[in-house]
Amino acid sequence: MQKQKPPLSFWQIWNMCFGFLGIQFGFALQNGNVSRIFQTLGAEVDDIPILWVAAPLTGLIVQPIIGYWSDKTWGRLGRRRPFFFYGAVLTTLALFVMPNSPSLWIAAGMLWIMDASINVTMEPFRALVGDNLPKRQRASGYAMQSFFIGIGAVVASLMPWIMTNWFDISNTAPAGEIPASVKYAFYFGGAILLVAVLWTVFTTKEYSPQELASFSEDENDQGANTEYATPRFATLATVLGGLGSLVLASVLAFDLEKELYLLAGLLLSFALVMLAAQVFAMKGKISNGFYQVMADLLNMPTTMRQLAVVQFFSWFSLFAMWIYTTAAVTSFHYHTTDVTSQAYNDGADWVGVLFAAYNGFAALAAVVIPLVVKRIGLKGAHALNLLLGAGALLSFQWITDPTLLWLPMVGVGFAWASILSLPYAMLSNAVPAKKMGVYMGIFNFFIVIPQLLAASVLGLMLRHGFDNQPIAALTIGGASYVLAALAVQRVKL
């Protein structure tokens, strides 16, 4: 006899989500300081997007694999928790090494390793909420994750500033060296990440696969069938391969920007993946994990397809903000591009404070958002928050006093909290419990692809359309938020 999944208490949800406090320490230190590290080690402003490509690319590869494996894992630590544990250990080690990178290319490689480790830890956390909570509690569960993300990111984003202003640790260094304040911030963040994730590992229980199968409300019809509609791998391979070849030929023929090699490479790589899946299908080898993930991708539920568009524009905007805010604020508001100057490093520290502010507002938004959802629904609440984010990024062009830049952070915070919670609440209600992990991992494609596209074209857009002014990247991000808000209205729940 099937039964309803029992609701969890406030403190059970608290313990289950507490690990995200630590995960966000890693992400916030990465987002707020990696561009600074790259510039310090000699990167030009228009090279920053291509150096950042490691972060989304690792997520593209790692998250579906981890999701698929975690769906099929069950042991002494449960289903998702083994991935929390080992991912946290690796991320902590990466945080200790990253600020000690002796060269730009080693720093870029460390970003790759660090982001892969964070993704190993993070992806199962999303699935865990869907596993453990009944539908009526999922929006609150993801909002709780947003709360811890906000709190963790506030402290982590402030860490370089705290090291300088509270502990008198220098925020400047000789050319080519990372300031000591940044190094100590990464060390502290690594320790916090490990402790927070281990708290969730040892205080949270999981349902066994048999128990999950017994809960009637999680047997969604959408996407639950194992008999797939025939995926059109060959057609996709042809289309993507043709586009990739066209981009590559154009770059070679007209000597276009080097970033477009990345776009061509991505299209051709996806074409090869689709072609490989077609070969597996033709040979009847459809029980392996690679084919299953690709088939799930092409047969995802309708709700997930529509949310993919929302995620695309949302994360394009976020990536533009993360990689260009330091360069935008230091050049537009502090009027310098000299990375060894006091003005540049004061501006970079202020960006850390601004990032802390938006994460603080996100923590407050996480408390408010469930109330808004009750009044205007998931779609209405998400669209409203995305529009607040749009207005916030657009206002960077209008606010010339850097001390007032905390005001747009209110809108950024609400958009960030909403992006981290409401799409996942909508998605978890549309996919089957037995595939929660793999669908959460596939959903990450629509976070990663816009970031890779941003890395390919943002530098080009700034050079040819905006006189290479980083502040324009934030304007582009604001417009992208508007498109995401419009796309939400098409989602069928």
N, C-alpha and C positions, 0 to 999 in steps of 0.2 A: 504494500500500500504506500503510495507516495504521500509526502507530507510537506508542510510549509517550512521554509528555513526560518529558524527562530531569530528574533532581533537581538543585537548585541547591546550591552550597556555602554554608557558614555566612556567609561574607563577602558573597556575592552577595545573600543574604536580608537581611543587615545593611544594605547599601547601598540596597536596594529599599525598606526600611522606615524609613530614617533620616529622611526628610522629615517623618514623623509627630512627631518631636521638636519641630520648629518649629511644626507645626499645633497641637500641644497647648499651646505657649506662648500662642498666640492664644486658644484655648478656655479655658485656665486663668485667664488674666488677665480674660477676659470673665466667666467664672462666679464668680470670687472677688471681683470689684470693681464690676461693673455695678450691682448693688443698692446698694452703697455710694455710687456716683456718683449714682444716682437719688435716694436719700434726701438726699444733700448738696445736690442741686439743688431739693429741696422736695417730693419724693414722699412721700405717706403710706404706711404699711406695707401697708394693704389695697389700695393702687393698684399695688403693685410687680408682681403677676402680669400685669395687663393691659399694663403697659409692656414686659414681657418677651416679649409675644406675637410681636414682630418676629422673634425668633431662630428659633423653630420654624417660623413661617410661611414664612420665606425658604427654609428647608430643604425644606419641602413642595413648593415651586414649583421650586426650582433643581435639586435632586438628580436627579429623574427626567429632566429635560431634559438635564442634563450627561451622565448615564448613557447616554441614547439617542444623543446626539451623539458621545460618545467611542467607543461601539460601532462607529460608522460613520466614524470619523476614521482616517486614515493619512497621515502626512507625514514630513518630515525629522526631527521630534522623536518620531515614533511615534504611538501610539494614545491613550495616557492622559497622557503627559508635557506636551503643550501646555497642558492644563488645569491641571496642577501649576504651571507657570511663570507664566501670566497670573493665576491665582488668588492665588498668593503675592505678586505685586507689588501687587495691589489690597488684599489683607489688610494688608500692611505699611503702606500709606498710611492705611488706616482706623484702624490701631492708633495711628498718630501723631496723628490728628485727634481720636479719641474722648475722651481725658481733657481736651481743651481746649474741650469743648462749653460754650457760654455759657448755655444754658438747658436745662430738662428735656426739652422736645420735640425740640430739636436732638440731645440725647444719645440719645433714643429712636430718632430717624432714623438716627443713626450706628450704633446697634446693628444696625439693619436692614441697612445697607450692609456692615458688618463681617461679619455672619453669612453674608450672601450670598456674600461673597468667600471666606470660610473653606470654605463648602460646595462652591464651584467647585473648590477645591484638594483637599478631602478625598475626595469621592465616587469619583473615579477611582483613588485609592490603594487602596480596598477591592477594586475590580475588578481592579487590577493583580496582587494576590496570587492571585486565581483564575485570571488569565491565565497567569502565569509558573510557578506551582508545580503539581506533580502532586498528586493527592488526598491521598496519604499525608503530604505536607509542609504542607498548608494550615493545620492546627491550629497547627503551629509557626510558620508565617508570620504568622498573625493574633496569636499570642502575642508574636512579636517586635514587632509594631506596638504591642501593649499595653505592652511593656517601654519602648519609646521614649515612648509617651504618659505613662507613669508618671514617667520621668526628667524629661521636659520640664515636666510639670505640677508636679513638686516644686519645681524652681527658679523657675518662673513664679509659683506661688502664694506663694512666699517673698519675691518681689522687693520688694513694699512694705515688709515687715519688714526685709529686708536694707538697703534704702535708708535706713531710719531708724536701725537699730542698728549698721550697719557704716560708713555714710557720713555719718551725722548729718544726714540730710535730713528735714525736718519732716514728721510725719504728721498735722498739724492745719493748718487754714487758716481764714480768716474765713468767716462764714456765706455759703453759696452758691458757695464756691470749692473746687475739687478740690485736695487736698493734693499738694505737690510730689513726695512719695514715690510716689504713684500715677502721676503723669505720667511720671516717669523710668522706672518699671517698664514702662509701655506702650512707651516708646521703645526700651528694651533688647529687649523681647519682639519688636517688629517686625523689628529687625535679625536676631535669631536665627532667626526664622521664615523669612526670605528666604534666608539662607545654608543652612539645613538642607534646604529644599525643592530648592534649586538643586543641592545635593550629589546627591540622588536623580536629578534630571533628567539630570545629566551623567555618572553612573556606572552607570546601569541601562539594559539593552537590553530591547526588547520583541519578541515574536513578531508577525510579520505576520498579517493575517487568513487568508492561505492556509496558513501554518504551523499556526495554531490549528486550522483545519479538518482538518488531517492527523492530529491527535492523537486516537486512538480513545477514550480514557477520558473526554474532555470532551463526547462526544456523548450527553448525557443524554436519555432518552426523555421524562422528566417535563417538560412545558412546552416541548419542542423543536419541536413541530409548528407550522407556520405557518398551518394550517387550524384556525381557532379554533372552539370550541363557540360557538354564538350568544350573545353577551353580552346580558344582560337590562338594558340601559341604561335603557329606559323605566320598568321596574318600580322600579329603584333611584331614578330621578329622582322618581317619585311618592312613594315612601316617605320619602326624605330631605326632599323639599319639604314634605310634610305635617307631618313632625316639626318642621322649621324654622319653618313658619308657626304651629304650635301653641305653640312656645316664644316666638316673637315676640308673638303675641296675648296670652299669659299675662303677659309682661313689661309690655306696654302696659296691660292691663286691671287688673292688681294692683299696678302700680308696683314691680316687683321690681328686684333689683340690676342695675346697668348692665353688669356682666360677662356677664350672660346674653344681651345683645345680640350678643356675640362668638359664643356658642354657636349662636344662631339664624342669624347671618350665615354661619357655617361650614357648617351643614346646608344652607342655601339655596344657598350657593356650590357645594357638591358636587352638589346637585340640578341646577343649571344646567350643570355640567361633564358630568354623565351625559346630560342632555338634548341637549347639543351633540354628544356622541358618537353618540347615537341618530340625529340628523339626518345626520351623516356616513355612518353605516351605511345609512340609507335611500336616500341619494344615490349609494351605491357608492364613496364617497371613503374607501377604507380603507388607502391606501398612505402617507398622511401620518403624521408622527411623533406628533401628538396622538392620533389614533385607535389607533395601534399601542401606545402606552403604556397607554391606557385598556383596550384589549383584553387586554394582558398582565396588567394589574391584576386583571381579572375572571377570567382563566384561569390564574392562578398555580398552581404545583405544590402538592400537598397539604401537603408538608413546610413550605413557605413560609407557607401559611395557618395552620398550627398554631403556627409560630414567631411569627407576628404577635401572637397572644394573649400569648405570653411577653414579647415586646418591649413591648407596651402597658403591662403592669403594671410592668415593670422601669423604663421611662423616665418613667412617672408618678411613681414614687418618686424617681428622680434629679432631676427638675425641682423637686419639692417641696424636696429637700435644697439644691439650688443657689440657689433664690430666697429661701429662708427661714432658712438657717443663720445668716447674719449677724444678722438681726433676732432669731432665737431665742436665740443665745448672748449678744448684748448685753443683751437684756431679761431673760432667765431666769437667766443665770449672772453677768452684770455689773450687772444691776439698773438699767439706764438706757435711755431712748429718745431722749436729747438728743444729736443727731448732732454738735454742736459740742464736746461734753465730752471730756475726756481718757479717761474710762472707756469711752465708746462707741468711740473710735478705737483704744484698746488692745484692746478686744474684737474689733473688726473686723480688726485686724492678727492677732490670735490665730486667727481663722477662716482667714485666709490660711495660717497655719502648719499648722492642722488639714487644710486642703485639700492642702497640700504633703505632709503625713504620709500621707494616704490614697493619694495618687498614688505616693509612695515605696513603700508596701506593695503597691500594684498592680504596680510594677516587679518586686518580689520574687515576687509571685503569678504573674506571667507566666512565671517560670522554673519554678515549682512546678506550674502547671496542666497542662502537657503530660504530666507524670508521673502526675498524678491521673487524667487522661483514659485513660491506658494501663491503669490499675487498674480504674476503674469506668465508663469510657465517657464520651462527650460529654454525654449527658443527666444522668447521675448527678453528674458534676463540676459542671455548671452549676447544678443544683438545690442542691447543697451550698453553693456560693458565694453563691447568692441568699439562702439561709437565714442565712448569716453576716452578710450585709448587713442583713437584717431585724432580727436581734438587736442590731446596732450602732446603728441609728437609734432603736429603741425604748429603748435604754439612756440616751439623752440626757435623758429624763425622770427617770431615777434617779440620774444622776451630777450632783451639785451643785457639785463643785469643778472649775472650768474647766481647771485644770492636768492633770486626769486624762482630759480629753476625747480625748486622743490614743489611748487604749485602744480605743474603738469604731472608730477609723480603720483598724484592722487588718481588721475585717470589711467595712467600706466598700471598702477597697482590693481585697480579694479579689472582692467582687461587681462592682466597676467593671472590673477586668481581665477577668473572665469575660464580662461583657456586651459588652465590646469585641472579644472573640475568638471564643468558642464558638458563638454564634448564626450568625456569618458562616462559620465552618467548616462548620456543618451546612447552611447555605443554599448555599454554593458547590458542595457535592457534589450538590445537587438541581436545579441549573439549567444550561441549555446554555451552552457557552462563547461562542457568538455573541451571546448576550443577557446576558452577565454584567453589563455596565454598567447596562443598563436595569433588570434585576431588583434590583441593589444599590440603584439609585435609588428604585425602588418600595418596597423594603424600608424605606427611610427614612420612608415614610408612617407606619409603625407605631412610629416613634420620635417623629415630629412630632405626630401626632394626640393621643397622651396628654399631650404638653406643652401643646398648645392647650386641651385639656379641663381640664388643671390650671390654666391661666391663667384659664379661665372660671369654675371652681367652687371653687378652693381658698380664695380670699378670702371667698366666700360661706359656705363650710363653717366657716371659722374664726370669722366674725362671729356665726353663728347657733348653732353647736354647741360652740364652745370659747372663748367670751368674748374672741375676737380675740387669742388667745395664739399667737404664732408657733411656739412649741415644739411645739404640737399638730400642725403640718404635718409634722414629722419622725416623729411617731407614725403618722400616716396613711401616710407613706412606708414605714415598716417593715411595716405590714400589707399594703401593695401588693407588697412583695418576697415575702411569704409566698404570695400568690396567683400570682405569677410562677413560683415554685418548684413549685407544684402543677401549673401548666399545662405545664411542661417534660415531665412524665411522659406527656403525651398525644402528644408529637411522634413521628411515625413516621420512622425513618431507613432 
